[in-house]
Amino acid sequence: MYFDYPFDNSVSVADGDYVIATYFAFGITNAAALKKAGQFATGQTVGTWLPLPGVTRDMVENWQARVLAVYPLPADESVSVLRVAFPHHNFASSFAMMLTAMVGNDVSTALRIKLVDLELTPKALQAYAGPKQGIEGWRKATGVYGRPLILNMIKPCLGFPPERGAELFYQSGLGGVDLIKDDEVFGNTTVSGVAGRLKAYQAAARRLRDETGKAPVYVVNITDTPKRMRAHAKTVIEEGGKAAMINFVSTGIDAFREITGEFGDSLCFLAHYAGAGMMNSPRLGIAGSVLLGVMARLAGADSVMTMYAGTADTYELFECLQTVQKQKLPMGGIKPVMTALGGGVTPLSIGGMVNTFGNDVIFGVGGAVQGHPMGTTAGAKAVMTALEGVMQGKELDDIASESPELQAAVNAWR
């Protein structure tokens, strides 16, 4: 019976309305792999792991998931690669329903899985708008072209009033950074609400523009309830802001998608990865390349904050590179994402990051700016000087020899 309905091939679904999920499936023997795969496809859609009365042929043909392939791994007979095509109309374009079907439903099959890839047929892809601004939007907002953008995350993270934050904003802006954002844990607090921060930080930006001719774009964290996020987004626009950040894993991808759909023509949206790690264990959950690479992009993120894994040849670096690929590779008419990389980035990292990721990326630098031995402005200058020198093809030590700020950073963190 397991060969009657749950199995098909990719040719038959290519022109249809399908989302194709690729999994690592753990704990099944080669002999049981096909049986377990069929039970999984049935149990995640029209039925359960046992045959049921009342399941019609129409249900099977139009609503049941289809197993496209099962590949046992020779190196480990308890692991298989499983590819399953889910009818996209089962989800009504809801990410919540998509995730429920793909990774969150039928534990009765005892099939332990990790979602490692996600593909949409052209027909299914038509249901998603993707980024409205994308790389071009961030370039236009900052006025910076031909190089990576530098983003400073203000540190300390929270607990200070807007006036103190505005001073930190000003000090960092004097060093020439392109973007300044709130930390992901800094939302709409009683000490410093979104509206108050916008007024204070935008005033600091105007002061910088008058004094230096350049001001960073403020990326305010509007993460909140859906109703309040909508109100915050309106406030950003009213205050002349150009960008906002949302912790999209915590708010829910559908809520994030609604905000980007409503306000994406006016604002660049940065999707923060906070919470993604708890969904990405070695043998369960969702790979970062799927959540941060595919889903955030489909949901309208113009940029996605992604954990920088360093340059060591590790699985973490592989997953980082794979995630960046998913954010940028062709996906029908969906625009690519301006990847944002953060996590322990210092001026010493810039050269390797440019060589690895190219120009259409944002480098997020936090503690290395505010924690610089010579102060915040010097920290920002050190990062910008390092980037300028790298773009000219210079070596770090040669660049540092002409910059006291960068030399101090090299001495502190090498």
VONUFI-206143 format. One record per atom (N, C-alpha, C): x, y, z; residue in one letter. Coordinates in steps of 0.2 Angstrom, whole numbers, plus 5000, padded with zeros to 4 digits. Example, Ala and Ser with C-alpha at 12.3 -4.5 7.8 and 13.67 -1.06 7.14 Angstrom:
REM residues 2
506649725039A/506249785039A/506649845039A/506449895035S/506849955036S/506450005039S/
//
This chain:
REM residues 414
500449945000M/500050005000M/500450065000M/501050065002Y/501450125003Y/501750144996Y/501650114991F/501850134984F/501250154980F/500650154983D/500050174979D/500050254978D/500050294984Y/499950364983Y/500450414986Y/500850394991P/501250444994P/501850464990P/502050424984F/502650424981F/502550454974F/502950494972D/502950534965D/503650554963D/503650594958N/504350614956N/504350694955N/504850724954S/504950794954S/504650824947S/504650784942V/504350804935V/503650814936V/503250774940S/502550784940S/502350844944S/502750864948V/502550924953V/502850994950V/503350984945A/503651044943A/503251104941A/502651084937D/502251144935D/501651154939D/501651124945G/501051124950G/501251174955G/500751174960D/500851224966D/501051184972D/501751184972Y/502051144978Y/502651174981Y/502751164987V/503351174991V/503651114993V/504351114991I/504751044991I/505151054997I/505051015002A/505551015008A/506050955008A/506650975009T/507150925010T/507350915017T/507350855020Y/507550835027Y/508150795027Y/508450795033F/508850745036F/508350705040F/508250635039A/507850595043A/508250545047A/508150545054F/508650505058F/508250445061F/508650395063G/508350345066G/507950295063G/508050285056I/507650235052I/508150195048I/508050135048T/508450085044T/508350095037T/508750075032N/508650075025N/508050035023N/507849975026A/507349935025A/506649975026A/506650015031A/506050045034A/505950115031A/506450145027A/506450215025A/505850225021A/505750185016L/505150205011L/504550205015L/504450155019K/503750145023K/503750205028K/504250225031K/504150285036K/504050355032K/504350355026A/504350415022A/503550425019A/503250365017G/502550375015G/502150385021G/502250365027Q/501850375033Q/501950455034Q/502550475034F/502650545035F/502250595031F/502250575024A/501950625019A/501150615020A/500950565022T/500150555023T/499950585030T/500350575035G/500250605042G/500250675042G/500750705038Q/500750785038Q/500250815034Q/499850775031T/499350815027T/498650785028T/498450725024V/497750705024V/497550655029V/498050625032G/497850565037G/498350555043G/498450495044T/498950475049T/499350415047T/499750385052W/500150335050W/499750265049W/499150265050L/498750205049L/498250225044L/498050175039P/497550185034P/496850205038P/496550255035L/495950285038L/495350275033L/494750265036P/494150265031P/493950335030P/493650355024G/493450425023G/493950465019G/494550435018V/495050465014V/494950455006V/494750505003T/494550494996T/495150504991T/494950484985R/495550484980R/495650564978R/495150604979D/495250674978D/495650704983D/495550684989M/496050704995M/496750684993M/496850624991V/497550604990V/497850644984V/497450644979E/497750674973E/497850754974E/497450784977N/497550864978N/497750894984N/497750844990W/497950874996W/498550835000W/498650774998Q/499150735001Q/499850754999Q/500350765003A/501050775001A/501350714998A/501850724994R/502150674989R/502850664991R/503050604992V/503750584993V/504150584986V/504650624985L/504950634979L/505550594979L/505850584985A/506550544985A/506650524992A/506950464993V/507250444999V/507950424998V/508450455001Y/509150424999Y/509550415006Y/509550345008P/509950325013P/510650345013P/510950365018L/511650385017L/512150325019L/512550305014P/512950245015P/513450255022P/513650315023A/514050325029A/513750315036A/513050315036D/512650315042D/511950285040D/511850225041E/511250195039E/510650215043E/510750255048S/510150275052S/509950345050S/510250375044V/510150435042V/509950435034V/509350465033S/509150475026S/509050545024S/509150555017V/508950625015V/508250615012V/507750655014L/507050645012L/506750705008L/506450695003R/506250754999R/505450744998R/505050795000V/504350785000V/504050854997V/503550844993A/503250894990A/502550904993A/502450964996F/501850984999F/501451024995F/500751014994P/500351054990P/500351124994P/500551174990H/500551244993H/499851274995H/499351244992H/498651274994H/498451245000H/498751195003N/498651175010N/498751225015N/499251275013F/499451325018F/499051395018F/498751405012A/498451465011A/498951525012A/499551515009S/500151555010S/500351575017S/500151535022S/500251555029S/500951515031S/501351555033F/502051525036F/501851475042F/501351505046A/501251465052A/500951395050A/500551385045M/500251325043M/500851285039M/501251325035M/501751285032M/502251255037M/502451285042L/502851255047L/502551205051L/501851205052T/501551155056T/501551095052T/501451095045A/501451035041A/502151005040A/502651055040M/503251025038M/503651005044M/503651035050V/504051015055V/503651005062V/503051025062G/502651025068G/502050985070G/501950935066N/501350895067N/501350825069N/501550775065D/501450705066D/501950675070D/502050685076V/502550645080V/502350575081V/501750555079S/501650485080S/501950435075S/502250465070T/502650425065T/503350415068T/503550445073A/504150435077A/504750445072A/504650495067L/505150515062L/505450575064L/506150575066R/506450635068R/506750665062R/506650725061I/506850755055I/507150825057I/507550855052K/507750915052K/507650945045K/507351005044L/507151035038L/507851075035L/508151055030V/508751075028V/508751115021V/508151115018D/508151155012D/507351155010D/507251215006L/506551225004L/506551254997L/506151234993E/506051254986E/505351264985E/505151314981L/504451324978L/504451324971L/503951284968T/503851294961T/503651364959T/503751374953P/503551444950P/502851464952P/502351424952K/501651434953K/501651454961K/501951414965A/501851434972A/502251494974A/502751514970L/503151574972L/502751634970L/502251634966Q/501851684964Q/501551714970Q/501451674976A/501051704981A/501451744986A/502051754984Y/502551794989Y/502851854985Y/502851914989A/503151974986A/503851984987A/504051954993G/504851964994G/504952034996G/505652044996P/505852114998P/505552164993P/505352224996K/505152274992K/505752324990K/506152324995Q/506752374994Q/507352334992Q/507552284996G/508152244994G/508752284994G/509252264991I/509952294990I/509852364988I/509452374983E/509452444980E/509152494985E/508652464990G/508352514995G/508852535000G/509352485002W/509852505007W/510352555004W/510552544998R/510952584995R/510652654994R/510052664992K/509752724991K/509652764998K/509452725003A/509352755010A/510052785013A/510552745012T/511252775014T/511652815010T/511452815003G/511852844998G/512552824997G/512652754999V/513252724999V/513252664993V/513752674989Y/513752624983Y/514452594982Y/514552534980G/515152504978G/515552474984G/515252474990R/515652444995R/515152415000R/515352375005P/514952355010P/514752415015P/514152405018L/513952455023L/514152435030L/514252485034I/514452465041I/513852485045I/513652445049L/513152455054L/513452445061L/513252495065N/513452495072N/512852475077N/512852425081M/512352415086M/512552445092M/512152495094I/512352535100I/512352495106I/512952495110K/513052465116K/513252515121K/513052515128P/512652455130P/511952445127P/511652395128C/511052375125C/510452405126C/510252415133L/509652455135L/509752475142L/509152515144G/509152545151G/509352615151G/509452645146F/509652715146F/509052755142F/509052825144P/508452865141P/508652885134P/508252905130P/508352925123P/508952975122P/509053025127E/509553075127E/510253045127E/510252995131R/510952955132R/511052915125R/510552885123G/510652845116G/510752895111G/510452955110A/510652995105A/511353025105A/511653025111E/512353045112E/512752995109E/512652925111L/512952875108L/512952865100L/512352885098F/512252885091F/512652935088F/512652995091Y/513053055088Y/513853035088Y/514053005093Q/514752985094Q/514952935089Q/514552885087S/514652835082S/514652865075S/514152905074G/514052945068G/514652985066G/514953015071L/515553055070L/516153015067L/516152955068G/516652905065G/516452885058G/515852895056G/515752885049G/515352825047G/515052785052V/514652725050V/514052745046V/513852695043D/513252705038D/512552695041D/512552645046L/511852625049L/512052625056L/511552635060I/511552625068I/510852595070I/510852535073K/510252505075K/510252495083K/509652485085D/509552465092D/509752395092D/509952375099D/510052305100D/509352265099D/509452205098E/508752165097E/508352155104E/508752165110V/508352165116V/508052225118V/508152285114F/507952345116F/507352365112F/506752355115G/506152375111G/505752435114G/505152435115N/504752495117N/504752495125N/505252515128T/505252515135T/505052575139T/504852575145T/504652635149T/505152685149T/505752665149V/506352715150V/506452745143V/506352715138S/506552735131S/506052705126S/505452735124G/505052705120G/505252725112G/504952685108V/505152695101V/505052765099V/504452795100A/504352865098A/504852915101A/505052905107G/505552955110G/506252945107G/506452885106R/507052865103R/507152895096R/506552885092L/506552915085L/506652985085L/506353025089K/506453095089K/507153115091K/507453085096A/508053105099A/508653085094A/508553025091Y/509052995087Y/509053035080Y/508453045078Q/508353085071Q/508653155072Q/508553185078A/508853255079A/509653245079A/509953195082A/510653185082A/510853175075A/510453135071A/510653135064A/510653195060A/510153235061R/510153305058R/510753345060R/510953345066R/511553375069R/512153355065R/512253285064L/512853265061L/512853285054L/512253285050R/512253305043R/512453375043R/512253415047D/512453485047D/513153495048D/513453455053E/514153465054E/514653435050E/514453375047T/514953335043T/514753315036T/514053335035G/513853315028G/513553245027G/513653205032K/513353135032K/513053115039K/512553075039A/512253055045A/512052975044A/512152935049P/511952865048P/511152865048P/510952805045V/510252795045V/510052755051V/509552775055Y/509352745061Y/508952685059Y/509052625062V/508652565061V/508352555068V/507752575069V/507452565075V/507052495076V/507152475082N/506852405084N/506152415085N/505652395081I/504952405082I/504652335084I/505052285086T/504752225088T/504252235094T/503652205093D/503152215098D/502552165096D/501952185099T/501352145096T/501152175089T/500852135085P/500652155079P/500352225078P/499852235083K/499552305083K/500052355084K/500452345089R/500952405091R/501452405086R/501652355082M/502152355077M/501952405071M/501352395070R/501052435065R/501052515067R/500852525073A/500852595075A/501552625075A/502052575077H/502752595077H/503052615070H/502852575065A/503052585059A/502752655056A/502152665058K/501852735056K/502252785059K/502452785065T/502852835068T/503552845065T/503852785063V/504552795060V/504452835053V/503952825050I/503852865043I/503652935045I/503252945050E/503053015052E/503753055054E/504153015057E/504753055060E/505353055054E/505153035048G/505653035043G/506152985043G/506052925046G/506452875047G/506452835040G/506952795039K/507052755033K/507052675034K/507152655040A/507252585041A/506952565048A/506752505049A/506552475055A/506852405056A/506852375062M/507052305063M/506552275067M/506452205065I/505952165068I/506252095070I/506252075076N/506452005078N/505951955075N/505951935069F/505451905065F/505251835068F/505751805071V/505651735073V/505151735079V/505351785084S/504851795090S/504151825088S/504151865083T/503451895082T/503051845078T/503351805074G/503051755069G/503151785062G/503251735058I/503451755051I/502851795048I/502251765049D/501651795046D/501551865048D/501651885055A/501551955057A/502151995054A/502751975053F/503252005050F/503052025043F/502751975039R/502651975032R/502052035031R/501552035036E/501052085035E/501352155036E/501852165041I/502152235042I/502552255036I/502952205033T/503352225027T/502852235021T/502352205020G/501852215015G/501552275015G/501352305021E/501052365022E/501452425022E/502052415024F/502552475025F/503152475021F/503252415017G/503852405014G/504052455008G/503552485006D/503652535000D/504052595003D/503952615010S/504252675013S/504852655017S/504952595020L/505452575024L/505852515022L/506452515024C/506852455023C/506852415030C/506652355029F/506552315035F/507152265036F/507452265042L/507952215044L/507652165048L/507652105046A/507452045050A/508052015054A/507952015061H/508451995066H/508351925067H/508851885068Y/508851815069Y/508751795076Y/508651835080A/508551815088A/508051765088A/508251705091G/507851645092G/507851595087G/508251605082A/508351555076A/508751495079A/509251515083G/509651455086G/509251405089G/508751415093M/508351365097M/507951325092M/507851345086M/507551305081M/507951265076M/508651265078N/509151235073N/509651195077N/509351135079S/509851095083S/510151045078S/510651005079P/510950965074P/510450915071P/509950885075R/509550835072R/508850845072R/508650905074L/507950925074L/507851005072L/507251015070G/507151085068G/507251115061G/507451175061I/507451205054I/508151235053I/508551215048A/509151245046A/509151325046A/509651355047G/509751425047G/509651445040G/509851405035S/509851425028S/509151425025S/508651395029V/507951395027V/507651445030V/507751455037L/507351505041L/507551575039L/508251585039L/508551655038L/508651665030L/508751615026G/508851625019G/508251625015G/507851575016V/507251565011V/506651605014V/506451585021M/505751615023M/505851685025M/506351715028A/506351785029A/506351825022A/506651795017R/506651825011R/505951825008R/505651775008L/504951765005L/504451815009L/504651825016A/504151865020A/504351945019A/504751955015G/504852035013G/505452065017G/505952025020A/506552055023A/506952085018A/507152155019D/507652185014D/508352165016D/508452155023S/509052125025S/508952075031S/509352035032V/509251985037V/509951975041V/509851995048M/510451985052M/510651915053M/511251895051T/511451825051T/512151825055T/512151765058M/512751755063M/513351745058M/513851785060Y/514551785056Y/514951725060Y/515151675056A/515451615059A/516251615058A/516551675057G/517251675056G/517551645050G/518151635050T/518451605044T/518751535045T/518651505051A/518851435051A/518451395047A/518751335045D/518351295041D/517951245045D/517351265047T/516951235051T/516251225048T/515851185051Y/515151175049Y/514751245050Y/514951275055E/514551345056E/514751395050E/515351395047L/515451435042L/515151405035L/515051345035F/514751315029F/513951335029F/513651335035E/512951355036E/512851425034E/513351465037C/513351535036C/513351555028C/513851525025L/513851535017L/513251505014L/512951455016Q/512351425013Q/511751475014Q/511751505020T/511251555021T/511251615017T/511851635016V/511951695012V/511751685005V/511951625002Q/511751604996Q/511051604995Q/510651575000K/509951574999K/509651644999K/509951695002Q/509751755002Q/509851794996Q/510251764992K/510451804986K/510351764979K/510351704979L/510251664973L/509651684969L/509551674963P/508951684959P/508351644962P/507751684963M/507151654966M/506551684962M/506551664956G/505951694952G/506051764952G/505451804953G/505551874953G/505651904960G/505851864965I/505951884972I/506651914972I/506651984975K/507352014975K/507851984980K/508451994979P/508951964984P/508952004990P/509251984995V/509252015002V/509952045003V/509952105006M/510652135008M/510852105015M/511252045014T/511452015020T/511752055025T/511552045032A/511952085037A/512252035042A/512852035043L/513251995046L/513552025053L/513351985058G/513652015065G/513851955069G/514151975075G/514351925080G/515151925080G/515351965085G/516051975086G/516452005080G/516152045076V/516552075071V/516952135074V/517552145071T/518052195073T/518352225067T/518752275067P/519052305061P/519552245058P/519752205063L/520252155060L/519852105056L/519252095056S/518852045052S/518652075045S/518752135044I/518452165038I/518752135032I/519352125032G/519652105025G/519452035023G/519451985028G/519151925027G/518451925025G/518051965028M/517351965026M/517251995019M/517552045017V/517552065010V/517752015005V/518251985007N/518451925002N/517951875002N/517651855007T/517151805007T/516451815004T/516251875006F/515551895005F/515451955000F/515951984998G/515852034993G/515652104995G/515352144991N/515152214993N/514452214995N/513952174993D/513252184994D/513052155001D/513352175006V/513252155013V/513352215018V/513052195023I/513152245029I/513552215034I/514052245037F/514452215042F/514252255049F/513952205053G/513752235060G/514252235065G/514452295068V/514952305072V/514752335079V/514752295084G/514452325090G/514952345096G/515152295100G/515652315105G/516352335103G/516552325097A/517152345094A/517152425092A/516552455092V/516452525092V/516452555099V/515952545102Q/515852575109Q/516352545114Q/516652485113G/517152465117G/517852475115G/517952525110H/518652535108H/519052575113H/519752555114P/520152585119P/520152665119P/520052695113M/520052765113M/519352795112M/518752755113G/518152785114G/517752765107G/517052785108T/516552765102T/516752795096T/516952855095T/517052885089T/517652855086T/518152845090A/518852815087A/518652745085A/518252705088G/518052635086G/517652635080G/517252685078A/516952695072A/517452705066A/517852755068K/518352775063K/518852715061K/518952675066A/519452615065A/519152565060A/518452555061V/518052515056V/518052545049V/517852605049M/517852635042M/518552645039M/519052655043T/519752655040T/519952585037T/519752535041A/519952465039A/519552455033A/518952465032L/518552455026L/518852495020L/518952555021E/519252595016E/519852565013E/520352545017G/520952525015G/520852455012G/520452415014V/520352345011V/520052355004V/519652405003M/519352414997M/519852444992M/520452474994Q/520952494990Q/521452434989Q/521352384992G/521852324991G/522452324996G/522352365001K/522952365006K/522852315012K/523452295015E/523452255020E/523352285027E/523052245032L/522852275038L/523452315041L/524052295042D/524552325045D/524752395042D/524752385035D/524852455032D/524352505033D/523752485033I/523152535034I/523252555041I/523452515046A/523452535053A/524052585054A/524552575051S/525152615052S/524952695050S/524452705047E/524252775045E/523652795049E/523452755054S/522852765058S/522952755065S/522952805070P/523052785077P/522452745079P/521852755077E/521252725079E/521252645077E/521452635071L/521452565069L/522052535072L/522652565073Q/523152535076Q/523052515084Q/522652555087A/522452535094A/521952475094A/521552475089A/521152415088A/521552345087A/522052355083V/522452295081V/522852275087V/523052325091N/523452305097N/523052275103N/522352295103A/521952275108A/521652205106A/521552185100W/521152125098W/521552075094W/522152095092R/522452035088R/522751985093R/
//
